[in-house]
C-alpha cells in the first residue's frame, strides 16, 4: 500500500491511498462470493448464478460494497503507516476500484494540534488557608435564623420597615399610557393587585421599594419615577421613564426565632456548640472556594499563551454541544427561540470562544497527563460514574450503558483525567 500525505490546514491532513490488486483481491473475492450466494437472477437457482453474470448484473452494487469494505480495512492501516493520529475523519472521496488495478481513494482527517507546554510547575498560586472571622460566623448564623422567619400582621399605624413583607396595588404609565401597552412582556411590571414585596430581598423595582419605606397601611403615593436603562431586559422599555402609583394593602412584620426556638429547631444544645459547628462548616466552604480560585488561577495561567490552532471539526462539535445546552437551559427558563435569535451573533461568538478555551485546556492537560504518566483506572471511572448516577438519581450501570451507547464514555474519562491532572499540578505547587 502506498500513501501520500499533504498538510492542507493547521490541523488537517489529506491522504491519497493506493492499494494494488493483489492487496485487494481477497476482499473482492469474498464480497463476490457473498453476491453469488445471495443473487437472484431469473433462470438460475439461488446460489447457482454464474460468476460472470453476477459481475455484470450487479457491477455497481458489487463495486460499492467492495469499496466500503476496503476503505474500512485500509484507512486505519494508512494512518498507522504514516504515524498519523486522527481526531476525526472529515472527508473520503475520489474512490476508484477495479479487480485488475486495486483501489485508490483520498481522505481528509483532522489531527491534534502541535504546541509547547506551558511551565506548569511554576504557576504563581498562593496556598494561604482562609480563616473564618467572628463577623463571618455571626452573619452565617444570622442567615440560618432568617430561614426560620415568620411574618405577623403589623399594627395599622406602624411605618413600613426594611425587613417587612408588604402587599400593594400598583400601576405604571409612560407618557400617559399603561406600561403594558408598550409590550406584552412588560405586563408583570405594568400593574398588579395584591402584589407582595419583600422589602429586605429587594427583588422588585428599587424605586418602588424606596417609596414604600416609612409608609403605613392604606396609604397611597403617586408620581414615583422609574427610569428604565438602555440595558433593560425588555427592549420596548429601554430609555423610558415611567410614573407609578401605589397603595399599601397590608403589612407583615418579620419575627425571627429567639435562641431557644432557634436551637430547638436545629437540634443543637447551645449557642456555643452551634458556633463551633458553624465555624467548621464555614471553614469547609471557604476552603472549597479557595481551592476553586486556585484552580482558576492555574487554568488562566495554562491558557494565557495558548493560542495554538485547533481541529476545525472538534471546535464545530464543541460549539454545537454548547449551543444545544444553551437552548435547553433557555427553554427550561421559559425563553423563546426568537429571543435567542435576536442575540444570535453574540451567542455564537461566546460559544466559539468557550469551545476553543475548553479544547485548548483539554489538550494542554492531556499533554501534561501523558508527560507525567497520569492515567484513570477502571475503579476511578466507576467511582465517578457512581457519583454522577447518584446526582441524577439513576442506576450507575444505566448511566454507563447510555454513555457507551452515545460514545460519551471516553469523554467522561478524559474529564476525570483532566481533573486529576489539575489536582496533580496544584499538589506539586503546594510542596
N, C-alpha and C positions, 0 to 999 in steps of 0.2 A: 504494500500500500504506500502510495506517495501522497505527501501532504505539503501544500504550500500555504504559508500564513502571511497575512498582511494586516498591519495595525490600521484600523480605519477610524479610530477615535481614542480619546484618553483612556477609556476602559472598555474598548471594543476591538475584537479581532475577527477577521474573516479568514476562513479556511477553505481551500479547494482540495477535495479529497478524490483520489483516483485509485480504484482497486481493479486489478486485472481480472481477465476471465477465469483464470484458474483459482483466484481467491473468491470468486462469487459463484462458481459452478455448483458447489454443494447446496447452497441456499436455493439457487434456481431449480435444481433438480427436486429438492424436497417440496417446494411450492408447486412445481409442475405435477409432481406425484399426487398431491392433495387435489388438485384440479381434476386430474384424470380419474381419481377415485370418486369424486362427487359430481362430475359434469353430467348434465342431462342433455343429450342430443338425439333428436328423432332418428329412428332406425337403428339405434345402438342400445344395448342393455347398459344399466348403470355400472360403471367401473370397467366397461369394455370399449370405451371410445378411444380410437387410435390417437396416439401421441400427436401426430401432425395436425389432425383435425382440432384437437384441444388447443394447440398452439395458435391455429388460425382463427378459430371461432371465439376464443377467449383471450386474444392477444392483449387487449387494453387492460382488462381486469388482472390478468396474469402479470403483466409488466408492473402495474401499480402495486400489487401485493409484494412482488419481489423487491421493488424499490423501498417499500415501507420496512420490510424485514432487514434488508441490507443496511438501511440508514440506522435502524435501532442497534444493529450489531456493530457498525463501524464507527459511529460518531464518537462514542466513548473511547474507543481504541485510538482514534485520530488525536483526540485531546491528550490522552496519556502519552502517546508517541512524541508529541510536541511539548510536553510538560506544561500544558495549559490547564489552569484551574478555572472551571466555568462557574460563574454566578448564575447565569440564566441563558437559555437558548433564545436568541432574538429572532432568527430567521433561518430557513433552509430552503434552497431552491436550485435552479439550474441543473435539475436532476436528469441524467441521461443513462439509460441502461440497454444493453443488448447481451445475449448469451455469448456472443463472439468477442466483444471488446471489454466486457465488465461494466462497472458503474463509475460515473463521475457526478459529483454534487458539490455544492457550496453551502456553507453555513456561517452565520454570524453569531458570535457569543459575547456576552458581557463578562468581563474578568475583574477580579479585585483590584483596587487602586494600589499604586506604589506610593509610599510616603515614609518620612523619617519619624521615628518615635520621639515624642517629647521627653524631656528629662523628668520622668515621673517619680524619681527618687529625691527630687529637690523641690517639691511643691511647698510654697510658703503657707503652711497650715499651722494654726495655733491650737494647743490642746489644753487650754485653761478650763478647769472644771467649773461649771456655772454654780453660783451659790444662790440659795433661797433666802431672800431677806425677810425680815419680820413684816415689812409692808406688803410684799408679795403674798405672804402667808395669810395675813388678815383679809386681803382682797379676795383671795380664793375661798376662804371660809365664808365671807360675806356673800359671795356668788352662790355658794351652796345654800345659804339661808334664804336668798332671794328666790331660789327654785321652789321654796315652800310657802311663798307669799300667798295671802288670802286677801281678797278685796271686799270691803264692807261699805254699805251705803254711808255717804258723808252727810253731815248736817247741812241743811239747805243754805245756811249763811256762810259756810266755810269757803274761803278762797281756794281755787284750784292750785295744787302744789306740783312740784317737779316729778313726783312718783305716782301721781293719781291715774286712775282709769276714767276717761271722760267720754260720755255719749253725746254726740252732736248731730244737728241737722246743718247742712252746708250747701252753698250754691255759688258757682263761679261764672263770671261773664267776661267776655273780651269784646270791647267796643260795642257793648250793649247786647251782644249775642251770647246765648248759653255756650259754655265751653264745649259741650257735647256736639254742637252743630259743626265745629271745625273738623272733627274727626271722630269716627265711631270708637276708636281705641281710647279716646280721651274720656269716655263716659265715667270710668271709676274716679277720675279727678274732677269731673264736672259738677256733680251734686250727689247728695246722699242724705238719707233719713235714718236716724237711729244708729249712726256710724260710731264705732268705738275707737278711741285713740288712747294708746298707752303713752303717757307723757314721757316716761323715762326711756322707752325704747326709741322714740323719735322716728318712727318709720313713716309718718305722714309728712305732709309739706311742712317744712320748718317754720314758715311764716305763720301758718295756722297754729302750730304748737306754741309759738311765742305769743300769739294773740290770746291764747287760752289762759296763760298764766295770770293768776290774780282775778279771773272772772269767777262768778258764782252761778249756781244752778238757776236756770230760766233766764239768764242774762243773754243779750244778743250784741253782736258787733257787725258793722258794715264797713265797706271800703278797705278791706285787708288786701294789700297789694302783694301779688305773687308774680315774679318775673321768671319766665322760662328761658334758660340759657340757650346758646346756639348749639349746645351738645345734648339738648333734651331728647329723650328716647323717642318721643312722638314728634315726627317731623313737622306736622301742621302747627305745633305749639312753639317751635323754636323762635326765639327772639320776641315772643309775645308777652304782653303784660295783662294779667287778669286781676279782676277785683272780686273778692269773695265776701259773702255774708255768712254768719253762723249764729246758731242758738244752742246754748248748753241745755241738754235734756236731763242728764243725770251725772253724778259724780260718785266714784267709789274710791275709798282710801285704802292704800296698801298697808296691810298689817303683817309684819314679819313675826315668826315664832320666837318666843323667848328661849333662853338657853335650855330650860327643862324640856320643852316640847321638841326643840331642835335636836337635842341629844337623844331623846327617846325615839324620834323618827329615824335617826341614823343608827340607832342601837349601839351607842357609844356611852361609856360610863361618865366621862368628864371632859371639860373643855381642854384640859392639858393633854389627855390621851388623843383627843380629836386633832389638836395642833400637831402632835407627833406624827399621827397617821397622814395628815395633810402635807406636812413637810416632806415626808418620804415620797408621797405621790407627786408633789411638785418637783422634787429632785429628779425623779424618773422622767417627768415631762420635759424639764429644761435640758436634761442630758440628751434626750431624743432630738430636741430642737437643735441643740448644739452640734450633734452628730450629722444631722441633715445639712446644717450650714457648712460644716467641714466638707461633706461630700460635694456640695455645690461649688465650694472654692476649688476643690480638686478637679471637678468636671470642667469648670470655666478655664482653669489652667491648661488642661489637656487640649481643650478646643481653641485656645487663644490663637494659635498659629496653624490650626488645622484647616487649611484652605485647599486641600487636595481635591481633585476631581473624583466623582463617584459614578458607579454604573448607572446609566440612564434608566434602565428597566427597574432597578431597585428603588431609585428615587420615585419613579412614577407609581410603583406599587405602594410605597410608604405614604405618598400623598393620597392615593385612593383610599387606603385604610383610614387615614386621618380624617378625610372628608366624610367617610361613612360614619365614623364615631361622632363627628360633629353634628351631622344631620340627625343621627339617632338621639343624641342628647338634646338637640334643639327641639325635636318633635316631642320628647318627653316633657319639656318645659312649656309646651304649648305654642312654640313659634311655628309660623307657616313658611313653606318653601319660598314664597315670594319675598318674605322678609330677608331670607338668606341671599336671595338673588340680587337684592339691592346692593349688598356688600360683597358680591361675588369676587371681584378682583382682590380686595383686601384679604378675604378669607383664603383664597388660593395662594396668595403671596405668603401669608403666615404659615399655611400648611406646608408650602415648599421649603421655607426656612427651617421649620421644625423637623421636616423629614431629613433634610441634609444634616442638621445638627445631630439627630438621632443616629443616622447611619455612620457619620464620621466617628462619633463616640463609640459605636459598636465595633467599628474596625480597629480603633485605637486600643480599646480594652481587649479585643480578641488577639491583637498582636502582642500585647503585654502578657496575656494569659499563655500564649504559645511560648514566649520567651522565658517565662518563669515556671513553665510546666504546670499551670493551673488547669485542672480538669473538674468535671462534675460527675460524681459517681451515681449509680442507679439509686442508691439509698438516699442521696441528697435530692434527686429528682422526685422520688416517691414522697419524701417529706414535704417538699414544696407543693406537690400536687395535692397532698392531704390538706394542707393549709388553704389552698385555693378552693378545694371542694367544700371545706367547712364553711368558708365565707359565702359560697354560693348555695350552701345547703343541698349539696349533691353528693352522690357516691363518687369516691375518688377514681374508681375503675371506669365509671361512666365518663368522667371528665377526661381521663386518659384516652379512652376509646374515641371520644369526639375529637380530641386533638390529633390523634393518629389519622382519623378519617379525613380531617381537613388539612393535614400536612402542617400542623402548627406545633407539633411536639418539639421539633428541632429548634424552633424559635424560642420556645419556652425554656429549653435547656440553655440556649445562648444567653437569655436574660439572667438565669441563675448564675452562669459563669461570669457574666459582666458584674453582677452584684458582688460575687465572691472576689473578683479581681479588684474592684474598687475598695473593698474591705482590706485586701492584701496591701494595696498601696498605702492606705491610711495607717494600717498597723505598722508598716515599715517606717513611715514618717514619725510615728509616735515614739519609736525606740531611740 
